[in-house]
Amino acid sequence: VPLNLPESLRIIHLQGNNITSITDDTFCKANDTSYIRDH
């Protein structure tokens, strides 16, 4: 994130990254359970 961005935009950017990480984790866990169930 460029340092010249307003603080609010940097916060939104960080929150967006956190949401993406959480979604990826949940998706991976969902895939794992499907994998275990199918096999």
Long-range contacts (C-beta under 8 A, 24 or more apart in sequence): none
